[in-house]
Amino acid sequence: MISQIAKKEMLEMRRDGRFQVASAIVLGLLLVSLGIGWQQYVSVNRQHEMARAETREQWLSQGKKNPHSAAHYGVYAFKPKSPLSLVDRGADQYTGVAVWLEAHKQNEFKYKPARDANTLARFGDLTASSVLQLLVPLLIILMSFSSFAGERESGTLRLLLSMGIAREKLALGKALGVAGGLGMLLVPAALIGSAALVLASDSGSFVANLPRLGWMTASYLLYFAAFVGISLTVSALAKSARLALVCLLGFWIFNGLAAPRLFSDVSRTVHRTPSSFAFSQRMDGELKKGFDGEALKKKVMAQYGVTSMEALPVNFLGISLKAGEDHGNEVYDKLYSELWDTFEAQNRLQQQGGVVAPLMAMRSVSMGLSGTDFAQFRDFSVAAEKYRRVLNDAMNDDLKNSPKTEGPYMADEKLWSKVPEFAYVMPEVNVVLGQQAWSLGLLVLWALGATGMAGWAATRRLRAE
Amino acid sequence: MLQAIGLSKSYGAQTALDGLNLEVKPGEIFCLLGANGAGKTTTINLFLNFIEPTSGLAKINGLDVASDALETKKYIAYIPEQVSLYKNLTGLENLDYFATLASGAAVEKPRLVGYLREVDLPSGAEDRKVSTYSKGMRQKIVIAIAMAKQAKALLLDEPTSGLDPKASNEFSQLIRKLAGNGTAILMATHDLFRAKEDGSRVGIMRQGRLRQVLNTDEFGHADLERIYLEHMHD
């Protein structure tokens, strides 16, 4: 009987021109955005692959050089793009995806597409995630605002209720009808999206990303279920279909436009970050303090049991450079941790917003699973920085143990190839799920709460007129 | 089949229905007459359990509608004044949907078409969208639903308002046929002529009270109008 109700709801939707137009638009946008995402992913990935090979090749073939010069020559590290980033580009636009690893300095990330974007970008990107997070809920509202209120207005609800059908079955049938209507739209899109994923990634990385894809699908379904529940609740309670629509559009605007703005402003006010200029000023100040060169000399001489610098069995330059690195690293670790902790505090505060606006929770989960959120940017940055230190230590170590000769010491490919290539592996899905536990929990609560409310409203509060 | 015992409904200080006692037996057509606001629709809504009585009981087939809401609805069919169906569905699709919900299982198509022939829906109309139907045609669909449901009692709210005389005549033939098959029919109406023609008994209501019940074979058309007006004047 429930399936009969769902079938009839879908039949009505199929015959409703407005629904056809609206879903054609949403489906079109979804496919276009997936296409754009796919094209970007493929081209960026190819560029990364080329650049990665090139930077390694350049490093290996830099010729004979003093190891410290080689450290200055440096290498580039590229944040790998997950195939799922074609669904959600997340913070990549703003954080950047490439960093130059060189001696002395922990550099800022480069290649931030947001920097090159024009003001149109303020209206938001056309990504599959924005279609799924904003437009699909709007479609759900349009599909279901009149579910009960419209039938009450037209009078069919009286006839329907006089049939002696249990109201919970009616509510479930209607919810499934909306789900079915949505499925007609999302199932093809999901199939095409998955095909794009398979095409975009080699088989290994596709399989590796399956858990992320599964969790992402599940969390979007929870998000949609919440909207179906909310829409049916309002439709059952509202006096008229028009009032139901107004209320639901109000919630949609709050969820999609007002709440993100509000929580981002609040988070920035509560957890202030320094301006880029102030941050680098402070960094320079701290770095300039330097370390005590004389004390280091004394310490090294004592360590090797000699009384003069000339008598040292090792090259002091290597030791001094290493000490310089260590001091710099200390400063970088302190200042970057402070800055990144602040960003994370901002993010956490924004995630609290998921209590009143499910979008805030959904956005966080979606970015996390796409590997484009701040936490994974930080994870990559830390890995790249660790590698920079490994590389510098290798150079300085070699310099320290270099033979004392008249001319400048030169190292060659033997040393360069001792430094392994930078390889970064994205965190396991469990790590991401741990980071997103709060938001995922909120999505579950929204879905259960909203569908429960709809059941309650339809069984206890639904009036025949 | 239909039974009201001391049935009352008030909204605050306003009394919509005041101590109604009524019984409609199988095969009987009981017509409730009265001005707007006399309590006719309230009575029907109470039998449908769309509203809760302030006091008293409404019973269908011996069961209290308030405590056995779903069970009692199995025995009844309801035809509202504004017969509304799903506009974008065809007559047959509407019948199929409601008949399935009412009986809890799918009803095979030939049987549904059979019901539509029985209510005399013009041939071919069942595959047209209901948005093209007249009220009389929509009503026929709802009667077909009642037949498919094999309802033991029928609740009709102003069924003939807005029907042309021919459609009105067809309609009375249909409900007489249903009554002939043993269906108990409670009909709220303004149509004194139809009430006299079709009804077994008529009840005259005013301000929530059932003032008088008459057997239709005991008086003529003119008498009914006179008695009715007398009740309205005092």
Boltz contact constraints between the chains, C-beta under 6 A:
constraints:
  - contact:
      token1: [A, 1]
      token2: [B, 104]
      max_distance: 6.0
  - contact:
      token1: [A, 4]
      token2: [B, 100]
      max_distance: 6.0
  - contact:
      token1: [A, 8]
      token2: [B, 97]
      max_distance: 6.0
  - contact:
      token1: [A, 12]
      token2: [B, 88]
      max_distance: 6.0
  - contact:
      token1: [A, 15]
      token2: [B, 88]
      max_distance: 6.0
  - contact:
      token1: [A, 154]
      token2: [B, 84]
      max_distance: 6.0
  - contact:
      token1: [A, 155]
      token2: [B, 82]
      max_distance: 6.0
  - contact:
      token1: [A, 155]
      token2: [B, 84]
      max_distance: 6.0
  - contact:
      token1: [A, 156]
      token2: [B, 84]
      max_distance: 6.0
  - contact:
      token1: [A, 158]
      token2: [B, 80]
      max_distance: 6.0
  - contact:
      token1: [A, 162]
      token2: [B, 48]
      max_distance: 6.0
  - contact:
      token1: [A, 162]
      token2: [B, 78]
      max_distance: 6.0
  - contact:
      token1: [A, 163]
      token2: [B, 98]
      max_distance: 6.0
  - contact:
      token1: [A, 163]
      token2: [B, 101]
      max_distance: 6.0
  - contact:
      token1: [A, 163]
      token2: [B, 102]
      max_distance: 6.0
  - contact:
      token1: [A, 164]
      token2: [B, 70]
      max_distance: 6.0
  - contact:
      token1: [A, 164]
      token2: [B, 73]
      max_distance: 6.0
  - contact:
      token1: [A, 164]
      token2: [B, 74]
      max_distance: 6.0
  - contact:
      token1: [A, 165]
      token2: [B, 101]
      max_distance: 6.0
  - contact:
      token1: [A, 464]
      token2: [B, 50]
      max_distance: 6.0
